[in-house]
């Protein structure tokens, strides 16, 4: 039908984005409408089926373009990384608030008042986008009238200085296919979260990350010569080096975000006929 990757290009046989007219064939085209994620996080799926596997998660405050809404499902494209899929229409708000800050902590609460003893009514995760109306010394007041601890926020142009340290903060978080929060995360989701917190653009899936991030590093038989921040790829899996020897990755072996010697991971994968695919080094860490 098309050479375009449907994960990042909104097209089906019956419907496609207006921007793809003349590039893909569909029975009709739609310009789409911008909506904003109003739930703490909502899973994106490859089909409008509650039992379909997650492909990723959209976080609170993220903008999406909705091309179709039908039977409680919205077919959308996430604006941040371009990922296309289906999510529950009820997770979206037609009212779009201009995001001014992002959550820099692993997670934080939305409080009804500026009081740490008040019961928060929602928990939002790292990189969620918030519209701050007034910044106080202890709490920020959001445009919707709720409050967030000011220390948990960062302006959109302020980034974490060390994306690896961001990833390390997720140590022990459960492995979750398609996950992108402290409640559960997969390998490529962890890398994307960490890089986005560091102001570095990053696609969602490990094959995209392998193709688009960094420059190749020669892999020696003894695995020597690696540095903190090097990205280690297998077919369908990715991790990041925290030093010359140890790998941080969300993985199904530990069912968690774990740190282990790279050689241990390489040997285990080799026994499963899954050799290293590449090691990449980020040459420019800029937004």
C-alpha positions as CSV (number, residue, x, y, z in Angstrom):
1,X,0.0,0.0,0.0
2,X,2.8,2.4,0.9
3,X,6.4,2.6,1.9
4,X,5.5,4.8,4.8
5,X,5.8,3.3,8.3
6,X,2.2,3.2,9.6
7,X,3.5,3.6,13.2
8,X,4.4,7.2,12.3
9,X,2.2,8.0,9.3
10,X,-1.6,8.1,9.9
11,X,-3.1,6.1,7.0
12,X,-5.4,3.2,6.5
13,X,-7.2,1.9,3.4
14,X,-10.3,3.8,4.4
15,X,-8.8,7.0,6.0
16,X,-5.6,9.0,5.9
17,X,-4.3,12.3,7.1
18,X,-4.9,15.2,4.7
19,X,-1.2,15.8,4.7
20,X,-0.7,12.4,3.1
21,X,-3.0,13.1,0.1
22,X,-1.2,12.3,-3.1
23,X,1.3,10.1,-1.1
24,X,-1.0,7.3,0.0
25,X,-4.2,6.0,-1.3
26,X,-7.3,6.1,0.9
27,X,-11.0,6.4,0.4
28,X,-11.1,9.6,2.4
29,X,-8.8,12.1,4.1
30,X,-9.1,14.2,7.2
31,X,-7.3,17.2,8.5
32,X,-7.7,16.1,12.1
33,X,-8.5,17.9,15.3
34,X,-6.1,18.7,18.1
35,X,-6.9,17.3,21.6
36,X,-5.0,17.0,24.8
37,X,-4.5,14.0,27.1
38,X,-6.5,14.6,30.3
39,X,-5.8,11.3,32.0
40,X,-2.6,10.6,34.0
41,X,-1.5,8.3,31.2
42,X,-3.5,6.4,28.6
43,X,-2.3,3.4,26.5
44,X,-2.1,3.6,22.7
45,X,-2.9,0.4,20.9
46,X,-2.6,-0.9,17.4
47,X,-6.3,-1.6,17.1
48,X,-9.5,-0.4,18.8
49,X,-9.7,-3.4,21.1
50,X,-9.3,-3.3,24.9
51,X,-7.4,-6.6,24.7
52,X,-4.9,-5.3,22.0
53,X,-1.3,-4.9,23.2
54,X,-0.1,-1.5,24.2
55,X,2.2,0.1,21.7
56,X,3.1,3.1,23.9
57,X,1.5,5.5,26.4
58,X,0.4,9.1,26.0
59,X,1.0,11.2,29.0
60,X,-1.0,13.9,30.7
61,X,-0.8,17.2,28.8
62,X,0.4,15.6,25.5
63,X,-1.2,16.9,22.4
64,X,-2.6,14.5,19.8
65,X,-4.3,14.9,16.4
66,X,-7.5,13.0,16.2
67,X,-8.4,11.7,12.7
68,X,-11.4,9.6,13.7
69,X,-13.6,9.0,16.7
70,X,-15.8,5.9,16.7
71,X,-17.5,3.8,19.3
72,X,-15.5,5.3,22.1
73,X,-12.1,5.0,20.4
74,X,-10.0,7.8,18.8
75,X,-7.5,7.1,16.0
76,X,-4.7,9.6,16.7
77,X,-1.2,10.7,16.1
78,X,0.9,11.8,19.1
79,X,2.5,15.2,18.4
80,X,5.6,14.6,20.4
81,X,7.0,11.5,18.7
82,X,4.5,11.0,15.8
83,X,3.3,7.6,17.0
84,X,-0.1,6.5,15.5
85,X,-2.7,4.3,17.1
86,X,-6.0,4.0,19.0
87,X,-6.8,5.3,22.5
88,X,-9.9,5.8,24.5
89,X,-11.6,9.0,23.4
90,X,-12.6,9.7,27.0
91,X,-9.0,10.2,27.9
92,X,-8.9,13.3,25.7
93,X,-10.0,16.9,26.3
94,X,-11.2,19.2,23.5
95,X,-10.0,22.1,25.6
96,X,-6.3,22.5,25.0
97,X,-4.2,24.3,27.7
98,X,-0.8,25.7,26.7
99,X,1.8,23.6,28.5
100,X,4.5,25.7,30.3
101,X,6.2,23.1,32.4
102,X,7.0,19.4,32.5
103,X,7.2,17.0,35.5
104,X,10.9,16.4,36.2
105,X,10.4,14.1,39.2
106,X,9.5,10.4,38.7
107,X,6.0,11.4,39.4
108,X,3.9,13.9,41.3
109,X,0.4,14.6,42.5
110,X,-2.3,17.1,41.4
111,X,-3.7,18.5,44.6
112,X,-7.0,20.3,45.2
113,X,-5.2,22.9,47.5
114,X,-1.7,24.0,48.2
115,X,-1.3,21.6,51.1
116,X,0.8,18.4,51.2
117,X,-1.8,16.9,53.5
118,X,-4.6,17.3,51.0
119,X,-5.4,14.1,49.1
120,X,-4.2,14.3,45.5
121,X,-6.8,13.3,43.0
122,X,-4.4,12.3,40.2
123,X,-0.8,11.1,39.9
124,X,1.1,12.2,36.8
125,X,4.5,10.9,35.7
126,X,7.8,12.3,34.5
127,X,7.5,14.4,31.3
128,X,3.8,15.0,31.7
129,X,3.0,18.5,30.5
130,X,1.3,21.1,32.8
131,X,0.0,24.6,32.3
132,X,1.2,26.7,35.2
133,X,-0.8,29.8,36.0
134,X,1.1,31.0,39.0
135,X,4.4,29.7,40.5
136,X,4.7,29.8,44.2
137,X,7.6,28.9,46.5
138,X,6.1,25.5,47.5
139,X,3.3,24.9,45.0
140,X,2.5,25.9,41.5
141,X,-1.1,26.7,40.7
142,X,-2.2,25.2,37.4
143,X,-4.7,26.8,35.0
144,X,-7.3,24.3,36.0
145,X,-7.1,25.4,39.6
146,X,-5.1,22.4,40.9
147,X,-1.7,22.5,42.6
148,X,1.6,20.7,42.1
149,X,4.7,20.8,44.2
150,X,7.0,23.4,42.6
151,X,10.1,21.3,43.1
152,X,8.7,18.6,40.9
153,X,8.5,20.9,37.8
154,X,10.8,22.3,35.2
155,X,10.3,24.9,32.5
156,X,10.0,23.4,29.1
157,X,13.5,24.8,28.1
158,X,15.2,23.4,31.2
159,X,16.5,19.9,30.8
160,X,18.2,17.2,33.0
161,X,22.0,17.5,32.5
162,X,22.5,13.7,32.5
163,X,20.0,11.5,30.7
164,X,21.6,8.4,32.1
165,X,20.9,9.6,35.7
166,X,17.3,10.0,34.7
167,X,17.2,6.4,33.5
168,X,18.9,5.2,36.7
169,X,16.1,6.8,38.8
170,X,13.7,4.2,37.3
171,X,15.8,1.3,38.8
172,X,13.4,-1.4,40.0
173,X,10.4,-0.1,38.1
174,X,8.4,-3.0,36.7
175,X,8.8,-4.0,33.1
176,X,5.6,-3.3,31.1
177,X,5.3,-3.7,27.4
178,X,4.4,-0.3,26.0
179,X,4.8,1.4,29.3
180,X,6.2,4.9,29.7
181,X,5.7,5.8,33.4
182,X,7.1,4.9,36.8
183,X,4.3,2.4,37.1
184,X,5.8,0.3,34.3
185,X,8.2,0.8,31.4
186,X,9.7,-1.1,28.5
187,X,13.2,-0.8,27.1
188,X,12.7,1.7,24.4
189,X,10.2,3.6,26.6
190,X,12.8,4.0,29.3
191,X,15.3,5.4,26.8
192,X,12.8,7.7,25.3
193,X,11.7,9.0,28.7
194,X,15.3,9.7,29.7
195,X,16.3,11.4,26.5
196,X,13.2,13.5,26.4
197,X,14.0,14.6,30.0
198,X,17.4,15.6,28.8
199,X,16.0,17.6,25.9
200,X,17.1,15.1,23.2
201,X,14.6,14.0,20.5
202,X,14.0,10.3,20.5
203,X,11.6,8.0,18.6
204,X,9.5,5.4,20.4
205,X,10.6,2.0,19.3
206,X,14.1,0.4,19.5
207,X,14.4,-0.2,15.8
208,X,13.7,3.5,15.2
209,X,16.2,4.4,17.9
210,X,18.8,2.1,16.3
211,X,18.3,3.7,12.9
212,X,18.1,7.4,14.1
213,X,20.2,7.9,17.2
214,X,23.9,8.5,17.5
215,X,26.9,7.1,15.6
216,X,28.1,3.5,15.5
217,X,30.8,2.4,17.9
218,X,33.1,-0.5,17.0
219,X,32.3,-3.5,19.3
220,X,35.4,-5.2,20.5
221,X,35.3,-8.9,21.4
222,X,36.1,-8.0,25.0
223,X,33.5,-5.2,25.0
224,X,36.1,-2.7,26.1
225,X,36.1,1.0,25.2
226,X,32.5,1.8,26.1
227,X,31.5,4.9,28.0
228,X,28.6,6.2,30.1
229,X,25.7,7.0,27.8
230,X,26.5,4.5,25.0
231,X,23.4,2.8,23.6
232,X,23.5,-1.0,23.3
233,X,21.1,-2.6,20.8
234,X,19.9,-6.1,20.2
235,X,17.1,-6.9,17.7
236,X,14.1,-5.5,19.4
237,X,15.9,-4.4,22.6
238,X,18.0,-1.5,23.9
239,X,19.9,-0.5,27.0
240,X,22.3,2.3,28.1
241,X,25.7,2.0,29.6
242,X,26.1,3.6,33.0
243,X,29.8,3.2,32.9
244,X,32.4,1.1,30.9
245,X,31.0,-2.2,32.2
246,X,27.4,-2.0,33.4
247,X,24.2,-1.9,31.4
248,X,20.9,-0.3,32.5
249,X,17.8,-1.6,30.8
250,X,14.2,-2.5,31.3
251,X,14.0,-6.1,30.4
252,X,11.7,-9.2,30.6
253,X,14.4,-11.3,32.2
254,X,14.4,-9.3,35.4
255,X,10.8,-8.1,34.7
256,X,12.1,-4.7,35.9
257,X,14.6,-1.9,35.2
258,X,17.9,-3.5,36.2
259,X,21.6,-2.9,36.1
260,X,23.9,-5.8,35.2
261,X,27.3,-6.3,33.6
262,X,27.0,-5.9,29.9
263,X,28.8,-9.2,29.4
264,X,26.2,-11.0,31.4
265,X,23.4,-9.6,29.2
266,X,25.4,-10.3,26.0
267,X,26.1,-13.9,27.1
268,X,22.5,-14.5,28.1
269,X,21.2,-13.1,24.8
270,X,23.7,-15.2,22.8
271,X,22.3,-18.3,24.4
272,X,19.0,-17.3,23.0
273,X,20.4,-16.7,19.5
274,X,20.1,-12.9,19.9
275,X,23.5,-11.4,19.2
276,X,24.3,-7.7,19.7
277,X,23.1,-5.6,16.8
278,X,25.0,-2.4,17.4
279,X,26.4,0.1,19.9
280,X,25.7,3.7,19.2
281,X,27.1,6.9,20.8
282,X,25.2,10.1,20.9
283,X,27.4,12.7,19.3
284,X,25.2,15.7,20.0
285,X,23.0,16.0,23.1
286,X,20.9,19.0,22.2
287,X,17.1,19.6,22.0
